[in-house]
Amino acid sequence: MSEQVDIPVLEVSGVRKAFGDHVALDGVDFRVGESEVVAILGPSGSGKSTLVRCVDLLEPIDGGAMYLDGRLLGHESHNGHLRPMSDADIQRQRRRMGMVFQQFNLFPHWSVLRNVTEAPIKVHGVPAAQARKQALELLDRVGLADKASAHPRQLSGGQQQRVAIARAVAANPRILLFDEPTSSLDPELVDEVLQVIKDLATTGMTMIVVTHELAFARNVADRCVFMAEGRVVEDRPAEEFFTSPRSTRLKTFLTRTAPPVSAEQ
């Protein structure tokens, strides 16, 4: 009897991406397992945001391959070679992933409730009553049950980002991707968004979080990935990552950002 092989939720293998002469990703490899929270850290320009945009199929990769539950992302195998999928097939794959951006990207003329229910109803075919019920439950989970009829302009930046998280979760994604979800917020609003992400982690949601909030990464992530110059320099369990870095690059990075590491979330 053959052994069962654990297939990761997400596998990134040798992924390369360039913008003209600039190499943004230079052979990136890593995996994300079931219910795992992976924080991606690194200096500006290290390729962190490009990586999650490639995973979400917002940017085509130039080499390597990505797999969601063992199935190719963005490409299909044809006569032993990979070729890009059609736009329709790519959109179908993207529906299995949730993305929370730096900017909130809410529809300003829609209510909070409609922002959360639109995709489940129109894209995933969820009955309207069921979508509304689920949306209200999600808004309650992120502390915004009383804002269902409000419009984005009536909310703070932190509240808008919490709505964006609820919207991403409403689609029941296989994996949730965060691209610097607090970078556009005033400092006093950061904690409320991080707390929502922390609460999601306790539910078993599989997540990749690109962040510069090191204390959050240390306290919430199962693993931390450190990137520099488009490459993965270290990929370690979170506590080992912070207490026993192996590379000079990571040691320098943590030394320069020591105060946030010691902060408590």
Order of alpha helices (4+ residues) and beta strands (2+ residues): beta-beta-beta-alpha-beta-beta-beta-beta-alpha-beta-alpha-alpha-alpha-beta-alpha-beta-alpha-beta-beta-alpha-alpha-alpha
